[in-house]
Amino acid sequence: MFESISPAMLARMQHLEAIDLRDRTDGTPHSRRLRQVPPEAGRFIALLAASSPSGSIVEIGTSAGYSTLWLALAARATNRRVTTYEVDPAKLSLARETFELSAVADLIDLVPGDALQHLAQQSNVAFCFLDAEKDLYQRAYDLVLPRMVPGGLLVADNAISHQHELRPMLDFAQADPRVDSVLVPIGTGDLVCRKK
Ligand SMILES: C[S@@+](CC[C@H](N)C(=O)[O-])C[C@H]1O[C@@H](n2cnc3c(N)ncnc32)[C@H](O)[C@@H]1O
């Protein structure tokens, strides 16, 4: 899977990594920052998505499409597509550019708008990457989990870096009898939930 990263995709990944790093240090306002996963977390979600059972791959929070590129590798390797949701028009524009330049636009359905308004239309979700504003995690979890296939994986990002804001949702998921879960200290921390 990782051997299929093309020179164009690698160049775009490195470009976005450089912008993300700069954003974190130059005072760029929070709303304009890309707030991407680090590369090792990108590889992690790609491996999990590629290992998930038959069904769709969904992402909540596209930003400029960096994590989506990793998920696109999994989608291509398993003959699937990625549906990714983004509400911010500027990020949507960057994401479109990312997918065109990386030649993966044919693998990705980029859905503009509030993901919470669209998630009820999903079914047979095999993998979901949840990486948007922290106050929507619980509602997104509640919407996605019933729409997941048995054995499907839901990954909630920032589970360590934002553990205080996410505490109620993390406690809920970790006690949820519908899933097995584990907190993985990679990147900013990923709570991985597997639907029983
Ligand atoms: C942490 S960033 C995502 C980073 C991206 N997953 C990556 O690693 O490259 C969170 C993104 O979620 C978007 N977002 C926030 N609320 C949303 C909502 N209700 N629906 C869809 N996207 C949302 C933000 O605009 C922002 O771009």
The ligand as an SDF file (V2000), in Angstrom:
LIG
                    3D

 27 29  0  0  0  0  0  0  0  0999 V2000
   -8.3450   18.6810   12.9610 C   0  0  0  0  0  0  0  0  0  0  0  0
   -8.9160   19.2710   11.4360 S   0  0  0  0  0  0  0  0  0  0  0  0
   -8.8720   17.8300   10.4030 C   0  0  0  0  0  0  0  0  0  0  0  0
   -7.4870   17.4220   10.0080 C   0  0  0  0  0  0  0  0  0  0  0  0
   -7.4440   16.3200    8.9810 C   0  0  0  0  0  0  0  0  0  0  0  0
   -8.2040   15.1610    9.4260 N   0  0  0  0  0  0  0  0  0  0  0  0
   -6.0090   15.8980    8.7370 C   0  0  0  0  0  0  0  0  0  0  0  0
   -5.4470   15.1850    9.5780 O   0  0  0  0  0  0  0  0  0  0  0  0
   -5.4570   16.2910    7.6990 O   0  0  0  0  0  0  0  0  0  0  0  0
  -10.6440   19.4160   11.7420 C   0  0  0  0  0  0  0  0  0  0  0  0
  -11.4400   19.8280   10.5370 C   0  0  0  0  0  0  0  0  0  0  0  0
  -12.8270   19.5670   10.8100 O   0  0  0  0  0  0  0  0  0  0  0  0
  -13.5890   20.5530   10.1680 C   0  0  0  0  0  0  0  0  0  0  0  0
  -14.9210   20.5600   10.7810 N   0  0  0  0  0  0  0  0  0  0  0  0
  -15.2700   21.1240   11.9630 C   0  0  0  0  0  0  0  0  0  0  0  0
  -16.5710   20.9150   12.2200 N   0  0  0  0  0  0  0  0  0  0  0  0
  -17.0530   20.1850   11.1760 C   0  0  0  0  0  0  0  0  0  0  0  0
  -18.3440   19.6830   10.8590 C   0  0  0  0  0  0  0  0  0  0  0  0
  -19.3940   19.8630   11.6720 N   0  0  0  0  0  0  0  0  0  0  0  0
  -18.4910   18.9870    9.7000 N   0  0  0  0  0  0  0  0  0  0  0  0
  -17.4400   18.8070    8.8730 C   0  0  0  0  0  0  0  0  0  0  0  0
  -16.1910   19.2840    9.1240 N   0  0  0  0  0  0  0  0  0  0  0  0
  -16.0050   19.9600   10.2610 C   0  0  0  0  0  0  0  0  0  0  0  0
  -12.7770   21.8170   10.3800 C   0  0  0  0  0  0  0  0  0  0  0  0
  -13.1370   22.8280    9.4640 O   0  0  0  0  0  0  0  0  0  0  0  0
  -11.3520   21.3170   10.2130 C   0  0  0  0  0  0  0  0  0  0  0  0
  -10.8950   21.4910    8.8890 O   0  0  0  0  0  0  0  0  0  0  0  0
  1  2  1  0
  2  3  1  0
  2 10  1  0
  3  4  1  0
  4  5  1  0
  5  6  1  0
  5  7  1  0
  7  8  2  0
  7  9  1  0
 10 11  1  0
 11 12  1  0
 11 26  1  0
 12 13  1  0
 13 14  1  0
 13 24  1  0
 14 15  1  0
 14 23  1  0
 15 16  2  0
 16 17  1  0
 17 18  1  0
 17 23  2  0
 18 19  1  0
 18 20  2  0
 20 21  1  0
 21 22  2  0
 22 23  1  0
 24 25  1  0
 24 26  1  0
 26 27  1  0
M  CHG  2   2   1   9  -1
M  END
$$$$
